[in-house]
Amino acid sequence: MSKLSVGIVGLPNVGKSTLFNALTKKGVPAENYPFCTIDPSVGIVPVPDERLTKLSEISKSKKTIPAVVEFVDIAGLVKGASEGAGLGNKFLSHIREVDAILEVVRIFEDKDMIHVHNKIDPLFDIEVINFELEQAGIKKPTLYVLNTSEAADDVKKDFIANLPGPYFEVDPIFGTGLDNLVKASYDLLNLITFFTTGEDESRAWTTLRGATAPFAGRSIHTDFQQKFIRAEVVSYEQLVEAGSFAKARERGWVRTEGKEYIVKDGDVIEFLI
């Protein structure tokens, strides 16, 4: 998988663009009125991974290239969007193009911030959005992002138990929880990270959990799946303990694996084609 794309959706004025800005540090309109974000803005965000930094140090790599998530800030979805209300058809077409959905739900009151239904009722908001997505035939994995604040604690207890799926709390204004949200988006799609490392570059790659070595190799280049011969594999932990690929090989920790090998999170791999 060369790119993971996650759409940020929600009703107008729940904090989508604020979250997007915090995640990507990319300036898009986040004014307090509905529909200010008409065209989706896209930001590429690296997946935080300390293992990659360590591998780069061990190999004295000239370049360090992380795995990335593409976040798409999609304008506010409203009741009736599946029938074309608001800018519904356009919004829904953007949502169809992403791999997963972060559904932002505001769970705090703020008299200075208009809410499209003039009330804070997170479960009702979720119901509205999910109905529109269902009507449009959109079923991708969804992570509920609770836009919270310290004042939201009382509201939170009442509805978390009734959320229809996994959730994650952030405070986009203060940027808390963002690194973990990137990782949670990655986990949502059942993805793992494997690495390649050397003097030229150390790089994190993305593949599906349970992928065979040839399938994982496709992330690097499509030829790797067709022309795969074997893979030299060592776990991240063993490579770090050994201090180099050569020393890991001397200790017998570098394994030769064939086409049936299931790649594990943290594997460091040399593909032979």
C-alpha positions as CSV (number, residue, x, y, z in Angstrom):
1,M,0.0,0.0,0.0
2,S,1.7,3.2,-1.1
3,K,-0.7,5.6,0.6
4,L,-3.3,5.4,3.3
5,S,-6.0,8.0,2.9
6,V,-8.3,9.0,5.8
7,G,-11.2,11.3,5.5
8,I,-12.2,13.7,8.3
9,V,-16.0,14.0,8.4
10,G,-18.7,15.3,10.6
11,L,-21.4,17.9,10.9
12,P,-20.5,21.5,10.2
13,N,-18.7,23.3,13.1
14,V,-17.7,20.3,15.1
15,G,-13.9,20.9,14.8
16,K,-13.0,19.0,11.6
17,S,-10.8,21.8,10.0
18,T,-9.3,22.6,13.4
19,L,-8.3,18.9,13.8
20,F,-7.0,18.8,10.2
21,N,-4.9,22.0,10.8
22,A,-3.5,20.6,14.0
23,L,-2.7,17.3,12.4
24,T,-1.1,18.7,9.2
25,K,0.0,22.2,10.3
26,K,-1.5,23.1,6.9
27,G,-3.6,26.3,6.7
28,V,-7.1,25.7,5.6
29,P,-10.1,27.8,6.5
30,A,-11.5,27.0,10.0
31,E,-13.9,29.9,10.4
32,N,-16.9,29.4,12.5
33,Y,-19.6,29.0,9.8
34,P,-20.9,26.0,7.9
35,F,-19.5,25.0,4.5
36,C,-16.4,27.2,4.6
37,T,-14.5,24.1,3.5
38,I,-15.9,23.2,0.1
39,D,-13.0,21.5,-1.6
40,P,-11.3,18.9,0.4
41,S,-7.8,19.9,1.6
42,V,-5.2,17.2,1.7
43,G,-2.3,16.9,4.2
44,I,0.3,14.2,4.3
45,V,1.3,13.3,7.9
46,P,4.1,11.0,8.9
47,V,3.3,8.0,11.1
48,P,5.4,8.6,14.3
49,D,7.7,5.6,14.8
50,E,10.8,5.7,17.0
51,R,12.0,2.4,15.5
52,L,12.7,4.1,12.2
53,T,14.9,6.8,13.8
54,K,16.9,4.0,15.5
55,L,17.4,2.0,12.3
56,S,18.5,5.2,10.5
57,E,21.1,5.7,13.3
58,I,22.4,2.1,13.1
59,S,22.7,2.2,9.3
60,K,24.0,5.8,9.2
61,S,21.4,6.4,6.5
62,K,21.5,9.4,4.3
63,K,17.7,9.6,4.2
64,T,14.9,8.6,6.6
65,I,11.5,8.1,5.1
66,P,8.5,7.4,7.4
67,A,5.2,5.7,6.5
68,V,2.6,8.4,5.9
69,V,-1.2,8.9,6.3
70,E,-3.0,11.2,3.9
71,F,-5.7,13.2,5.8
72,V,-8.5,14.7,3.7
73,D,-10.5,17.5,5.3
74,I,-14.0,17.0,3.9
75,A,-16.6,19.7,4.2
76,G,-19.5,19.4,6.7
77,L,-22.0,16.7,6.0
78,V,-25.7,17.6,6.7
79,K,-29.0,15.8,7.1
80,G,-30.2,14.9,3.5
81,A,-26.7,14.9,2.0
82,S,-27.4,11.6,0.3
83,E,-30.3,13.3,-1.5
84,G,-28.1,16.2,-2.4
85,A,-28.8,18.6,0.5
86,G,-26.1,21.1,1.1
87,L,-23.2,20.2,-1.0
88,G,-24.0,16.5,-0.3
89,N,-23.2,14.7,-3.5
90,K,-19.8,16.4,-3.8
91,F,-19.0,15.6,-0.2
92,L,-20.0,12.0,-0.5
93,S,-17.9,11.5,-3.6
94,H,-14.9,12.7,-1.7
95,I,-15.6,10.3,1.2
96,R,-15.9,7.4,-1.3
97,E,-12.2,8.0,-2.3
98,V,-10.7,7.5,1.2
99,D,-9.7,4.2,2.9
100,A,-11.1,5.1,6.3
101,I,-13.2,7.7,8.1
102,L,-12.5,9.8,11.2
103,E,-15.9,10.9,12.3
104,V,-15.5,14.1,14.4
105,V,-18.1,14.6,17.1
106,R,-18.2,17.7,19.3
107,I,-19.0,16.8,22.9
108,F,-18.7,20.2,24.6
109,E,-20.9,23.3,24.8
110,D,-19.6,26.6,23.6
111,K,-22.0,29.6,23.2
112,D,-19.6,31.2,20.8
113,M,-19.6,28.2,18.4
114,I,-22.8,27.6,16.4
115,H,-23.9,24.0,16.2
116,V,-25.9,23.1,13.1
117,H,-28.7,21.6,15.2
118,N,-28.4,24.2,18.0
119,K,-27.8,21.5,20.6
120,I,-24.9,19.2,21.7
121,D,-26.2,15.7,21.3
122,P,-23.3,13.5,20.1
123,L,-25.3,10.3,19.5
124,F,-27.9,12.2,17.4
125,D,-25.0,13.7,15.4
126,I,-23.5,10.3,14.8
127,E,-26.9,8.9,13.8
128,V,-27.4,11.7,11.2
129,I,-24.0,11.2,9.6
130,N,-24.1,7.4,9.6
131,F,-27.6,7.4,8.1
132,E,-26.4,9.7,5.2
133,L,-23.3,7.4,4.7
134,E,-25.5,4.3,4.7
135,Q,-28.0,5.9,2.3
136,A,-25.0,6.6,-0.1
137,G,-23.8,3.0,0.3
138,I,-20.6,4.0,2.0
139,K,-19.2,1.4,4.4
140,K,-15.5,2.1,5.2
141,P,-13.9,1.5,8.7
142,T,-14.8,4.4,11.1
143,L,-13.0,5.8,14.1
144,Y,-15.1,8.2,16.2
145,V,-13.0,11.3,17.2
146,L,-14.4,12.9,20.3
147,N,-13.6,16.6,20.2
148,T,-13.4,17.2,23.9
149,S,-12.4,19.7,26.4
150,E,-12.1,19.6,30.2
151,A,-15.7,20.9,30.5
152,A,-17.0,17.9,28.5
153,D,-16.4,15.2,31.2
154,D,-20.0,15.1,32.4
155,V,-21.4,14.8,28.9
156,K,-18.9,12.2,28.0
157,K,-19.8,9.6,30.6
158,D,-23.4,9.5,29.4
159,F,-22.8,8.4,25.8
160,I,-19.4,6.7,25.4
161,A,-21.0,3.4,26.3
162,N,-23.4,3.8,23.4
163,L,-20.9,4.7,20.7
164,P,-21.3,2.4,17.6
165,G,-17.6,1.8,17.2
166,P,-14.0,2.5,18.4
167,Y,-13.4,6.0,19.6
168,F,-10.5,8.3,20.3
169,E,-10.4,11.6,22.3
170,V,-8.6,14.7,21.1
171,D,-8.5,18.3,22.0
172,P,-7.8,19.9,18.6
173,I,-7.4,23.4,20.1
174,F,-4.5,22.2,22.3
175,G,-3.3,19.5,20.0
176,T,-3.4,16.7,22.6
177,G,-3.6,13.1,21.4
178,L,-2.7,13.8,17.8
179,D,0.3,11.5,17.4
180,N,-1.7,8.7,18.9
181,L,-4.6,9.5,16.6
182,V,-2.3,9.1,13.5
183,K,-1.3,5.6,14.9
184,A,-5.0,4.8,15.7
185,S,-5.9,5.6,12.1
186,Y,-3.2,3.2,10.9
187,D,-4.4,0.5,13.3
188,L,-8.0,1.0,12.2
189,L,-7.2,-0.4,8.8
190,N,-5.3,-3.4,10.3
191,L,-2.0,-2.2,8.9
192,I,1.5,-3.0,10.1
193,T,4.9,-1.4,9.5
194,F,8.0,-3.2,8.1
195,F,11.3,-1.6,7.4
196,T,14.1,-1.5,4.9
197,T,17.4,0.0,6.0
198,G,20.8,0.7,4.6
199,E,23.3,3.5,4.0
200,D,21.2,5.2,1.3
201,E,18.0,5.2,3.3
202,S,16.0,3.7,6.1
203,R,12.3,3.6,5.3
204,A,9.0,2.5,6.9
205,W,6.6,0.7,4.7
206,T,2.9,-0.2,5.1
207,T,1.2,-3.5,4.5
208,L,-1.9,-5.3,5.7
209,R,-1.6,-7.5,8.8
210,G,-1.3,-11.1,7.6
211,A,0.4,-10.2,4.3
212,T,2.8,-12.6,2.7
213,A,6.3,-11.4,1.9
214,P,5.7,-11.0,-1.9
215,F,2.5,-9.0,-1.2
216,A,4.3,-6.8,1.3
217,G,7.1,-6.3,-1.2
218,R,4.5,-4.8,-3.6
219,S,4.5,-1.7,-1.4
220,I,8.0,-1.1,-2.5
221,H,7.5,-1.9,-6.2
222,T,4.9,-3.9,-8.0
223,D,7.7,-6.0,-9.6
224,F,8.6,-7.3,-6.1
225,Q,5.4,-9.4,-5.9
226,Q,5.9,-11.0,-9.4
227,K,9.6,-11.5,-9.3
228,F,10.0,-12.4,-5.6
229,I,12.6,-15.1,-4.9
230,R,13.2,-14.8,-1.2
231,A,13.5,-12.4,1.7
232,E,16.2,-11.9,4.3
233,V,14.3,-11.0,7.5
234,V,15.4,-10.0,11.0
235,S,13.2,-8.5,13.7
236,Y,13.7,-4.9,14.7
237,E,14.6,-5.9,18.3
238,Q,17.3,-8.4,17.2
239,L,18.8,-6.0,14.7
240,V,19.1,-3.2,17.3
241,E,20.6,-5.7,19.8
242,A,23.1,-6.9,17.2
243,G,24.0,-3.4,16.1
244,S,24.0,-4.1,12.3
245,F,22.6,-6.4,9.7
246,A,26.1,-8.1,9.3
247,K,26.3,-8.8,13.0
248,A,22.7,-10.0,13.2
249,R,23.6,-12.4,10.3
250,E,26.7,-13.6,12.2
251,R,24.5,-14.4,15.2
252,G,22.1,-16.4,13.0
253,W,19.3,-14.0,13.5
254,V,18.7,-13.1,9.9
255,R,16.3,-15.7,8.4
256,T,15.8,-16.6,4.8
257,E,12.1,-16.7,4.1
258,G,10.1,-17.8,1.1
259,K,6.8,-16.8,-0.6
260,E,4.6,-18.1,2.2
261,Y,6.2,-16.1,5.0
262,I,3.8,-13.8,6.9
263,V,5.4,-10.4,7.5
264,K,5.3,-9.2,11.1
265,D,5.1,-5.7,12.4
266,G,8.7,-4.5,12.9
267,D,10.3,-6.9,10.5
268,V,13.4,-5.5,8.8
269,I,13.6,-7.0,5.3
270,E,15.9,-7.3,2.3
271,F,13.9,-8.5,-0.7
272,L,15.7,-10.6,-3.3
273,I,14.2,-10.6,-6.8
